[in-house]
Every structure is written in structure tokens, then in C-alpha cells.
Amino acid sequence: MAHIEWKDEYRTGVALLDDQHAHLVEIINKFHDALQRGKGSRQMNEILKDLIGYTQEHFETEERLMAEAGYEQLKLHQAQHRQLLQKVERFQFEFNGTGKRITNDVQEFLSYWLVTHILRDDMSYAPCLTGQKVPAVED
């Protein structure tokens, strides 16, 4: 995983959520920087706590806005959020409970999360929350 530079393509058009996504990228970069300095394992617990806490806050905000906008795929998105959060909580449990070295697993997961969840799944709600028309799919 390389250091992630915040790009316009990550923007959903919902300023509050974009700011939260940018903060999640900062947390991911903090982990990357710790790995680069050889301190990934030492700082893992703090980073995982930050990630879990902020992710819970972000998911609550995102889900509230989707519910208010009447987003049709809310239940699916909530299920995705639960799965993502459970995965990070599992990493924290493995790290604290067993002392297992999980830095590579966390690194791979965070890259996947950013690329897949923010760029694909979160972009699907953007038109609903911003009031844009969803383009028709041509057959």
C-alpha cells in the first residue's frame, strides 16, 4: 500500500462525507507512515482504535444522510458497513488477543476498503444525496 493522496475522484459531492473520507485517508496514511518507519506493529493498537472510532462516527453520519434522502440501497450499504467494521474489529481482537502480527493484512484491507468501498459503493449514493439525476443504463 502506498501513501494515498486525496484526489477529486474520491469526492461524492457531499462535503461532510468527503471531509470524513479525507480524514479516513489520513488515518490510513498514518498507518502507512508507521510501517515505513518500522513502527507499524507498535502503533497498531492506537491506529485501529482511531480507525474503529472514526469509522463508526462516519458510518452513522453516512447512514443518517442516506435515510433522510430516501436512498433505496440503504439496507445493503448498512450491511457493507457492518462487514467493514467487523473486519477492523477482528484485526484489533487478533492483535490484542493473540499478539499476532497483522500489519500486512491490515495494509491490504485498508487499500481494498478505500478503492472498493469509497470509490464504488459510496459513489452509488452520491446522486441521491446531492439531488443529481442518475444516468439511465443503456442496453
N, C-alpha and C positions, 0 to 999 in steps of 0.2 A: 504494500500500500504506500503510495507516495503522498506527500503533503498535498492537501486538497485546497485549491484556490477557488473561492466563491465566484461563480460565474452567473451571468444573466440567465442562462438556460435553466438554472435551479429555481428561478423565481416563479411562483404560482400566480402572482398578481395580487395576492392578499398580503399587505405589508406586515401585519402582525405575525403571520405564519412564516413569511420569508425571513423576518428577523429571528424567529425561533429556529428555523432551519439553519441560518447562518451561525447561530450560537452552537447548535449541534455539530456543525462542521468544525467550529473552534475546539470543542471537546475532543472530537476525533483527531484533530491536528495536535492537540496536547498529548494524546496517547502516542501519535507518530513521533513527536519530538522526544518523548521519554524513551521510546525504543531506540532512536538514533543516538541518544546519549548513554545507552546501555542501562537505563533505569526503568524499563517497561514493567518488569515484574515488581519492583519496589513501589512504584506509583500506581499499580494496577487497581488496588482496592479503592483508593481515592477517586481515580478516574471512573471506575464502574459505579461508585456511589453518585458521582456527578451526573453520569450518563443516565442512570435509572431515575434519579430525582427530576432531572430536567425533561427527560423523555415523558414521564408521567404527566408533568405540567403541560408539555406541548400537546400530547395526545388528548388531554381533557379539553384544551382550547380548540384544537382542530375539530374534535367530535362535536363540541357545542356549536361551533360555527356551521358545520355541515348539517346538524339537526335544525338549526334556525333557518337555513337556506332550503331545507327540504330535499337534501341530497339523497337520491334514490339508492345509492350503493352504501349507505351509512353502515348497515349491519356488517357487510363484507369488510369494509375498512376498519371497523372496530375489531373484528376478528383478526385482521392482519396486525393491528396494533398490539393486541394481546399476545400474539405469537412472537412478535419482535421483543416485547418487554420480557416475556418468559425466557426467551433465549439469553438476554443480557443478565437476567436474574440467575439463570442456570450457570452462566460464566462466573458470576460473583460467588455462588454457592460452591462451585468446584474450586475456585481459587481459595476461598476462606476455609472451606471444609476439608479439603484434601491437600491443599498446597500445590496442586497440580499446576504445572507451567502451561498457561493457556494463551500466552501473548500472540502466537501465530493464529490461533483460532479466532481470537477477538479481532485481530487485524483483518483477517479475511471477511469476517462477518460485517464489520463496520463498512468496509468497501462495498460489499454486496448491498447493505442496507441503504447507503447513500444512492448508489446507482439505481437500484431496483425500486425501492420504496418512494423516495422523493421524486426521482425523475419519471417514474412510470405511474405508480399508484396515486401519489399526491397530485400529479398533473391532471388526473382524471376528474378531480373535484373542482379544479380551478374555474372552469366555465360556470359552474353552478354558483360558486361563491362570489364571482366577480360580475355575474349577470351577463356574461358573454353567451352568444348562441353557440351551441355545439355543432360543428360541421357535420353535414349529412355524410353517411358512409355510402359510397357508390358501389354497386355490384358489378 
